[in-house]
Amino acid sequence: MAIQRVTIFEFAPTADEIWRISQHDRDGYARYDAESGLLSFLDTAHDAKQRPEIVTTYAGGKATNVARVLDRLLVDEDKPCVELVTFFPPPPRGPLQELEFGDVRGIPLRPSTAAGIYVQCLQIAELRKVRARFEVVNELEESGKMQTTRRCIEITLREGGGSLNFSPRIVWSQRAADAVKSRAVEVACGTDLVVMAGAPPMWEADPRAYLTSRNFYAKIIEDLEPGCQVSIDTRGRYLHECLIAQKTPRFAFMNTEEFSELMKLSHGGDTCVARNGERAFPGTLLAHDQHGCWVWDGELPDGRDPFSEAEHFPSIPVRRIYSTIGAGDAMHAGFLKEWVCPTQDTRHKAQDSRQEQKPPGLESIPCSKPYAPCSMPLEQCLRRAVFYSQVVAAVAISNEKATHGIDSRTVECKFRQGWGK
C-alpha cells in the first residue's frame, strides 16, 4: 500500500522576519557580551532609534518549515498529493469583509485578518509541489486575549554573531480549540498520513472540558480514520499524551532535550511512558541531536538505560556549521520524503547485493508494522528514511541559507554517495 495523500497541519499561522542590526550607539546596539548573552540598547529617551536591515520575510511555523523543506525535496516524478493546511481567523468587521478574493496559482485565497491574508500570500509564494490550503474557522475570531496569527522577528547581530528572537504565543479559547480540532479531523478524511509539528496553541481550558492544550494532538489522532498514520514532532508533555493514548503516532520525532523531558514524565517507571506496563509499541520513536539520531522501533525505550537498545544513526560530517536553526524540521521533512517517495534511482534496488553493506551505525533494526510505502521491505524503508533525514539535516546546517538553501539535487547526490557504502 503506497501513501497517496499527506496532510500537514499548521495551527500557528506565522510570518517570520529576519533583521540584521549593527553596533552603533544611536542606530543599532550599544554593546554585546557573548559570554553572558547580555545585549545593550539605548532607548528613545537617549535619542536612539534602531534601524535594522530587513534581510528576509517568509511563512513560519514548525509545520510550515517541514512543508517548505519537503517542497524542496520532492521531484517531478513524486506523485503523492501533499497539502499544508493552515487554520485562520475570519476577517474583522469592516473593509476586509468586502474584499473579493480569487485564486493564486490555482489556490483560493480566503477572507481573513490582514495578518492572515499576509501569511497566505507568503505560503503560496514559497510552495510549488506542496499545495497550500487555507481553512477559515469562525471561532478563531480575534477578540480579548485571543491571538490566532503572529509575526516573529529574529534580530541578528552583524558583528557579534548572536541574535534575539521575538515570538508571540498563539492563544485560543476553549471554543476555538474545539472547533479547530473538529475541522482538522474533517479535513483529514481520506488522508494516508497526517503531520503535526511544534507545540499546540495555548488556551485557558474549561475544568470540565475533555480537550486541553496538553492532549490536543492526542485527541486529533484518536479521531482520525483507522488507516491514517501520523508523524509528529512536539515537546515531551504533549507527546506523552499521544504515546499513552489508545491510538498512537506511527512516527514521533524529538530532540534529545525533549526526549529527556519525556523520560521525566515516567515518574521513575521502567519505560518512558506507561502503557499498562508493556514496552511493545506500534510505532517508531526518533530522538536527534548534533551527534545523530537514535531510533526505537516497535518498543518503548528502557527507562533505566534508554539509549542502550536504540539504533544510532550518526550525523553526517560537514566542513562548516552555519546554523542549526531548523535542522530538526529539516530532518523530519527528509524522513517523510524518503518514507513516502523513495529516491528514484534506488527505489527498485531492494534485492541488490550492495544492500548487504550498510553505512556506519545502520545495522538492521526490527520494525513494528507490516506496512511499507513502496515495494521494499519495511526494514529497508525505515533505514533509508533515517539515513536520508541525516543527509538533509547536514545540508541544512552547512549552508548560509539554512533550510532555505536545501535543494533536491544536492541531497540526493549526497544520499547516493553515502547509502550502501
Backbone torsions as a table, in degrees:
resi	resn	phi	psi	omega
1	MET	NA	122.5	-179.9
2	ALA	-95.1	152.3	176.6
3	ILE	-82.7	116.9	-176.4
4	GLN	-101.5	-26.7	-175.5
5	ARG	-137.6	127.2	179.4
6	VAL	-120.4	131.8	178.8
7	THR	-121.3	120.8	178.6
8	ILE	-104.8	123.9	-178.2
9	PHE	-97.2	126.3	172.5
10	GLU	-113.2	113.2	-178.8
11	PHE	-98.7	-2.3	-177.7
12	ALA	-128.1	79.5	179.8
13	PRO	-58.9	122.2	-170.3
14	THR	-137.2	139.6	167.1
15	ALA	-108.6	117.4	179.9
16	ASP	-97.8	137.0	174.9
17	GLU	-127.8	140.6	173.7
18	ILE	-114.0	122.5	177.1
19	TRP	-111.7	153.8	174.8
20	ARG	-124.5	132.6	-176.9
21	ILE	-127.8	145.5	-178.0
22	SER	-103.3	163.8	176.9
23	GLN	-79.3	116.4	-178.4
24	HIS	-163.8	133.5	-174.2
25	ASP	-59.5	-34.4	-175.1
26	ARG	-106.0	-42.3	-173.1
27	ASP	-96.5	-7.3	-176.2
28	GLY	-142.5	-141.8	179.3
29	TYR	-99.0	148.1	-175.6
30	ALA	-81.7	-47.8	-178.3
31	ARG	-148.9	155.5	176.0
32	TYR	-141.9	123.5	176.6
33	ASP	-104.6	103.1	-175.1
34	ALA	-63.8	-33.4	-176.8
35	GLU	-69.0	-43.9	-178.8
36	SER	-90.5	-18.4	-177.5
37	GLY	80.6	10.0	-178.1
38	LEU	-85.0	131.8	-178.9
39	LEU	-122.4	132.7	-175.2
40	SER	-113.9	134.2	175.1
41	PHE	-127.3	151.1	167.8
42	LEU	-89.7	147.2	-179.1
43	ASP	-94.5	178.2	-175.8
44	THR	-66.6	-24.5	177.0
45	ALA	-64.0	-21.0	178.0
46	HIS	-104.4	25.5	174.3
47	ASP	62.9	31.6	178.3
48	ALA	-105.3	142.7	175.6
49	LYS	-144.5	103.7	-176.6
50	GLN	-65.5	135.8	-177.8
51	ARG	-127.3	79.1	-178.6
52	PRO	-73.5	159.4	172.5
53	GLU	-91.8	127.5	177.3
54	ILE	-81.4	112.6	-174.4
55	VAL	-82.0	-48.9	-178.3
56	THR	-162.1	159.3	175.9
57	THR	-135.4	136.6	-178.8
58	TYR	-156.5	165.5	177.3
59	ALA	-72.2	131.1	-177.6
60	GLY	-115.5	-168.1	-172.3
61	GLY	103.8	139.9	-175.3
62	LYS	-62.0	-40.9	178.9
63	ALA	-65.4	-38.0	177.0
64	THR	-65.5	-37.4	176.2
65	ASN	-61.2	-42.8	177.2
66	VAL	-61.2	-44.8	-179.8
67	ALA	-62.7	-40.5	-178.6
68	ARG	-63.3	-45.8	179.5
69	VAL	-66.4	-42.5	177.9
70	LEU	-59.7	-39.2	178.0
71	ASP	-60.0	-37.6	-179.6
72	ARG	-75.3	-23.5	-176.7
73	LEU	-89.5	-28.3	-179.5
74	LEU	-68.6	141.4	177.9
75	VAL	-114.1	171.1	-173.4
76	ASP	-58.8	-29.9	-177.4
77	GLU	-76.0	-14.6	-179.1
78	ASP	-76.1	124.9	-169.8
79	LYS	-99.3	-21.3	-174.4
80	PRO	-58.5	147.5	173.8
81	CYS	-85.9	118.2	-179.3
82	VAL	-117.0	125.2	179.9
83	GLU	-120.5	138.7	168.1
84	LEU	-101.3	110.7	-176.4
85	VAL	-103.2	118.6	-178.1
86	THR	-117.1	140.1	-175.3
87	PHE	-103.9	122.3	-172.6
88	PHE	-118.8	157.2	173.6
89	PRO	-78.1	159.6	174.9
90	PRO	-75.1	165.2	178.5
91	PRO	-70.0	147.7	175.6
92	PRO	-73.0	167.2	177.4
93	ARG	-63.2	137.7	-179.9
94	GLY	128.7	-156.7	-172.3
95	PRO	-59.2	-32.8	-177.5
96	LEU	-63.7	-25.7	177.2
97	GLN	-74.3	-16.6	-176.2
98	GLU	-97.3	-5.5	-179.6
99	LEU	-68.5	143.9	175.6
100	GLU	-99.9	126.6	-175.3
101	PHE	-109.8	139.3	176.0
102	GLY	-118.2	-160.3	179.3
103	ASP	-99.6	145.1	172.4
104	VAL	-122.7	115.5	-175.7
105	ARG	56.8	35.1	179.0
106	GLY	79.9	4.9	-179.5
107	ILE	-108.8	120.7	-178.7
108	PRO	-73.5	125.7	170.7
109	LEU	-72.2	148.2	-178.4
110	ARG	-115.2	141.5	175.7
111	PRO	-59.2	131.1	-179.0
112	SER	-157.1	-167.9	172.9
113	THR	-71.1	169.7	177.9
114	ALA	-59.5	-41.7	178.1
115	ALA	-65.1	-38.9	179.0
116	GLY	-64.1	-42.1	178.2
117	ILE	-65.0	-40.1	178.8
118	TYR	-59.4	-46.7	179.7
119	VAL	-64.3	-39.7	176.9
120	GLN	-57.8	-45.3	-179.7
121	CYS	-64.2	-39.2	178.6
122	LEU	-64.4	-42.0	179.5
123	GLN	-64.1	-45.1	-179.6
124	ILE	-61.8	-39.0	-177.6
125	ALA	-65.3	-27.5	-172.4
126	GLU	-98.6	-19.9	-172.4
127	LEU	-105.1	137.2	178.9
128	ARG	-119.1	-53.3	-176.9
129	LYS	-93.6	-27.5	171.7
130	VAL	-88.1	129.3	-176.6
131	ARG	-92.9	127.3	176.5
132	ALA	-79.5	137.6	177.4
133	ARG	-134.4	133.0	-173.7
134	PHE	-116.0	124.2	179.1
135	GLU	-112.7	115.9	177.7
136	VAL	-92.4	123.3	-177.8
137	VAL	-113.8	115.5	-174.5
138	ASN	-58.3	-32.5	-178.7
139	GLU	-69.5	-9.4	176.9
140	LEU	-87.1	9.2	179.8
141	GLU	-53.3	127.9	-175.2
142	GLU	-77.0	118.3	178.5
143	SER	-157.9	152.6	180.0
144	GLY	59.6	-126.2	-178.3
145	LYS	-87.1	-2.0	-176.1
146	MET	-71.7	137.2	175.1
147	GLN	-138.7	105.2	-169.5
148	THR	-107.1	-4.2	169.2
149	THR	-134.7	164.2	-179.5
150	ARG	-152.7	161.4	175.5
151	ARG	-123.3	116.9	-178.5
152	CYS	-105.9	137.1	-176.0
153	ILE	-124.6	125.2	173.6
154	GLU	-106.9	118.8	179.6
155	ILE	-105.2	114.3	179.7
156	THR	-98.1	147.7	-178.4
157	LEU	-96.7	120.4	-175.4
158	ARG	-59.6	-44.6	-176.0
159	GLU	-93.6	-32.9	-170.6
160	GLY	-83.7	-26.2	-179.4
161	GLY	85.9	-9.5	178.2
162	GLY	-89.8	-173.5	179.3
163	SER	-157.3	159.9	172.2
164	LEU	-116.8	144.6	179.4
165	ASN	-129.5	126.2	177.6
166	PHE	-113.8	110.6	-175.6
167	SER	-131.8	93.1	176.8
168	PRO	-59.8	149.4	177.9
169	ARG	-80.2	147.2	169.1
170	ILE	-82.6	125.9	-176.7
171	VAL	-124.3	124.0	178.7
172	TRP	-109.4	-177.9	168.0
173	SER	-110.9	168.8	176.8
174	GLN	-61.0	-41.7	-179.4
175	ARG	-63.3	-40.4	179.2
176	ALA	-65.9	-42.1	-180.0
177	ALA	-61.4	-44.2	178.7
178	ASP	-60.8	-42.4	-177.8
179	ALA	-68.2	-42.1	-179.8
180	VAL	-66.9	-41.3	178.8
181	LYS	-60.0	-44.3	179.2
182	SER	-63.9	-42.1	179.9
183	ARG	-65.6	-39.5	-179.9
184	ALA	-61.7	-44.5	179.1
185	VAL	-63.6	-39.3	178.0
186	GLU	-63.7	-45.3	-179.3
187	VAL	-63.5	-32.5	-175.2
188	ALA	-78.6	-3.8	179.3
189	CYS	-57.9	128.3	-179.8
190	GLY	86.1	-0.5	179.8
191	THR	-84.2	141.2	177.4
192	ASP	-87.0	-31.1	-176.0
193	LEU	-144.6	124.8	175.4
194	VAL	-105.6	136.1	179.8
195	VAL	-118.5	131.0	175.9
196	MET	-133.2	142.8	-176.9
197	ALA	-147.6	147.3	179.2
198	GLY	88.0	171.1	176.2
199	ALA	-75.5	144.0	177.2
200	PRO	-70.5	162.6	175.1
201	PRO	-59.0	164.3	179.2
202	MET	-104.5	151.8	170.2
203	TRP	-160.7	159.2	177.9
204	GLU	-83.2	104.3	-172.7
205	ALA	-73.1	139.8	171.6
206	ASP	-65.5	130.3	-178.6
207	PRO	-55.1	-26.3	-179.1
208	ARG	-92.1	-2.9	-174.4
209	ALA	-78.6	142.1	177.0
210	TYR	-84.3	-17.7	-176.9
211	LEU	-105.2	122.3	177.7
212	THR	-127.0	168.8	176.1
213	SER	-59.9	-35.5	-176.9
214	ARG	-67.5	-38.6	-177.5
215	ASN	-105.0	13.7	-175.7
216	PHE	-56.8	-49.2	-179.6
217	TYR	-66.3	-41.4	-178.7
218	ALA	-60.6	-39.2	-179.0
219	LYS	-71.5	-34.4	175.1
220	ILE	-63.6	-48.0	-179.4
221	ILE	-58.7	-41.2	-178.5
222	GLU	-59.2	-35.0	-174.3
223	ASP	-96.5	0.5	176.9
224	LEU	-71.6	160.6	178.6
225	GLU	-60.8	150.0	-173.9
226	PRO	-54.6	-36.9	-175.7
227	GLY	-85.6	0.1	-174.9
228	CYS	-84.5	124.0	175.8
229	GLN	-86.6	163.2	-179.6
230	VAL	-136.0	135.9	170.6
231	SER	-119.2	126.2	-172.7
232	ILE	-134.7	144.4	175.8
233	ASP	-133.8	105.3	-177.5
234	THR	-154.3	172.9	-175.9
235	ARG	-73.8	166.7	-171.6
236	GLY	-54.9	-47.7	-174.2
237	ARG	-67.1	-32.1	177.4
238	TYR	-78.6	-37.8	179.3
239	LEU	-68.4	-35.9	179.9
240	HIS	-56.0	-43.4	179.4
241	GLU	-62.0	-36.2	179.9
242	CYS	-69.7	-35.7	-175.3
243	LEU	-78.2	-22.9	179.8
244	ILE	-96.3	-2.4	-179.3
245	ALA	-76.1	167.1	178.9
246	GLN	-65.4	-42.0	176.5
247	LYS	-106.0	126.8	-171.9
248	THR	-117.5	163.9	177.1
249	PRO	-67.2	151.5	172.1
250	ARG	-74.6	-39.4	178.2
251	PHE	-131.1	136.2	177.7
252	ALA	-129.0	116.6	-177.7
253	PHE	-104.5	147.1	175.9
254	MET	-164.8	157.7	170.2
255	ASN	-85.3	172.6	-174.1
256	THR	-67.9	-27.8	175.3
257	GLU	-66.2	-43.0	177.5
258	GLU	-67.5	-33.3	177.1
259	PHE	-63.6	-41.1	177.6
260	SER	-62.3	-39.0	176.7
261	GLU	-62.0	-40.9	179.2
262	LEU	-64.1	-41.3	-179.1
263	MET	-63.1	-36.8	-178.9
264	LYS	-65.1	-25.1	179.9
265	LEU	-73.7	-6.5	179.5
266	SER	-76.5	-12.2	178.6
267	HIS	56.1	40.8	176.4
268	GLY	84.0	9.6	179.8
269	GLY	-73.6	174.6	-177.7
270	ASP	-83.8	-13.4	175.9
271	THR	-125.4	166.7	-174.6
272	CYS	-70.8	-23.0	175.1
273	VAL	-141.2	157.0	-178.8
274	ALA	-93.0	115.3	174.6
275	ARG	-125.9	68.1	180.0
276	ASN	57.6	32.1	177.3
277	GLY	77.6	1.9	-177.4
278	GLU	-100.6	140.5	176.4
279	ARG	-90.3	-15.7	178.9
280	ALA	-59.7	136.7	-174.8
281	PHE	-146.8	128.2	-176.2
282	PRO	-82.5	50.6	-178.7
283	GLY	-170.0	-167.4	-175.6
284	THR	-131.2	130.0	173.8
285	LEU	-103.9	136.2	179.8
286	LEU	-131.7	120.7	177.6
287	ALA	-116.2	136.6	-172.5
288	HIS	-137.3	154.8	169.5
289	ASP	-155.3	-162.5	-175.3
290	GLN	-67.4	-14.6	-178.9
291	HIS	-92.7	-5.5	178.4
292	GLY	132.2	-151.5	-174.6
293	CYS	-133.8	135.2	175.8
294	TRP	-107.3	135.4	-173.2
295	VAL	-124.2	127.8	170.6
296	TRP	-115.2	116.1	-177.6
297	ASP	-121.2	126.0	176.8
298	GLY	85.5	-7.0	177.1
299	GLU	-155.2	156.6	179.3
300	LEU	-82.9	154.1	179.8
301	PRO	-62.1	150.5	173.3
302	ASP	-73.4	120.5	-175.8
303	GLY	-64.1	-22.6	-178.3
304	ARG	-84.4	-33.9	-178.7
305	ASP	-148.3	71.6	-167.4
306	PRO	-63.2	-33.7	-173.6
307	PHE	-85.2	-9.9	-176.1
308	SER	-66.9	-31.2	-177.1
309	GLU	-102.7	-0.2	179.8
310	ALA	-81.4	152.7	170.9
311	GLU	-87.7	127.7	-177.7
312	HIS	-101.9	126.6	176.6
313	PHE	-109.9	106.0	-174.0
314	PRO	-62.0	148.9	174.4
315	SER	-67.5	155.7	-179.2
316	ILE	-84.1	125.9	-179.3
317	PRO	-62.8	142.2	176.1
318	VAL	-131.2	155.8	-178.6
319	ARG	-74.2	-36.7	-177.0
320	ARG	-146.5	139.0	175.9
321	ILE	-105.1	118.1	177.8
322	TYR	-85.6	-45.7	-179.6
323	SER	-164.5	142.5	176.7
324	THR	-97.9	2.2	179.3
325	ILE	-63.2	126.7	179.3
326	GLY	86.1	-0.5	-177.6
327	ALA	-64.1	-37.5	179.0
328	GLY	-65.2	-40.3	177.1
329	ASP	-66.1	-38.3	178.5
330	ALA	-63.9	-41.2	178.9
331	MET	-63.8	-43.9	179.0
332	HIS	-59.6	-46.9	179.9
333	ALA	-63.6	-40.4	179.2
334	GLY	-63.1	-42.6	177.2
335	PHE	-59.7	-47.2	-178.1
336	LEU	-61.7	-41.7	-179.2
337	LYS	-59.3	-48.8	-175.9
338	GLU	-73.7	-28.7	177.1
339	TRP	-69.8	-42.5	-176.7
340	VAL	-83.4	-40.9	-175.4
341	CYS	-131.4	85.0	-179.0
342	PRO	-56.5	144.3	-178.8
343	THR	-51.2	131.5	-165.4
344	GLN	-58.6	-45.9	-171.5
345	ASP	-75.6	-5.6	179.1
346	THR	-124.4	3.1	-173.2
347	ARG	-71.9	-13.4	178.2
348	HIS	-110.1	19.3	-175.9
349	LYS	-107.1	27.9	-176.4
350	ALA	-61.9	-27.9	-177.4
351	GLN	-98.0	1.9	-178.6
352	ASP	-63.7	136.8	-177.0
353	SER	-63.5	-22.9	-179.5
354	ARG	-65.3	-18.9	-178.9
355	GLN	-70.9	-10.8	175.0
356	GLU	-71.1	-20.3	176.9
357	GLN	-95.1	127.2	-176.0
358	LYS	-116.2	147.9	172.1
359	PRO	-61.1	158.6	-180.0
360	PRO	-52.6	130.0	176.8
361	GLY	87.3	-2.0	-176.4
362	LEU	-102.5	52.4	177.8
363	GLU	-69.4	162.1	179.9
364	SER	-62.5	133.9	-179.9
365	ILE	-123.8	142.5	177.8
366	PRO	-68.1	148.2	-178.9
367	CYS	-122.4	153.6	-163.7
368	SER	-90.8	-24.1	-172.2
369	LYS	-136.5	139.8	178.8
370	PRO	-79.0	62.1	-176.4
371	TYR	-139.1	121.9	178.5
372	ALA	-128.3	144.1	-179.3
373	PRO	-77.4	-4.7	-179.7
374	CYS	-149.2	-169.4	-175.2
375	SER	-78.0	-10.0	-179.5
376	MET	-73.0	155.9	173.2
377	PRO	-58.5	149.1	-176.9
378	LEU	-59.0	-38.7	179.7
379	GLU	-58.8	-41.1	179.9
380	GLN	-67.1	-42.6	179.0
381	CYS	-59.0	-44.0	-177.5
382	LEU	-67.7	-45.2	179.4
383	ARG	-60.5	-45.5	-179.6
384	ARG	-61.8	-43.0	-176.8
385	ALA	-64.4	-40.9	179.4
386	VAL	-67.6	-44.3	179.1
387	PHE	-62.6	-43.2	178.4
388	TYR	-60.1	-40.3	-179.8
389	SER	-62.6	-35.5	177.4
390	GLN	-68.0	-35.4	176.3
391	VAL	-64.4	-45.6	-179.2
392	VAL	-62.3	-43.7	178.5
393	ALA	-61.3	-39.5	179.4
394	ALA	-64.4	-41.3	178.2
395	VAL	-65.5	-37.9	-178.1
396	ALA	-64.4	-42.9	-174.8
397	ILE	-82.7	-13.1	-172.8
398	SER	-106.5	16.2	173.8
399	ASN	-132.9	152.1	-172.9
400	GLU	-62.7	-26.1	-177.6
401	LYS	-90.7	3.4	179.1
402	ALA	54.9	-131.2	-177.1
403	THR	-66.4	-22.0	178.8
404	HIS	-74.8	-12.2	179.4
405	GLY	-98.6	6.1	179.5
406	ILE	-76.3	135.8	172.6
407	ASP	-138.7	149.9	-171.9
408	SER	-64.1	-35.1	-177.9
409	ARG	-65.5	-45.2	178.9
410	THR	-62.0	-45.0	-178.8
411	VAL	-63.7	-47.4	-177.1
412	GLU	-66.4	-34.6	176.8
413	CYS	-63.1	-46.6	179.6
414	LYS	-68.3	-33.6	177.7
415	PHE	-64.1	-46.9	-180.0
416	ARG	-62.7	-37.2	-179.8
417	GLN	-65.7	-34.6	-175.0
418	GLY	-93.9	-34.0	-174.5
419	TRP	-75.1	129.7	176.7
420	GLY	89.8	-4.0	178.1
421	LYS	-80.1	NA	NA
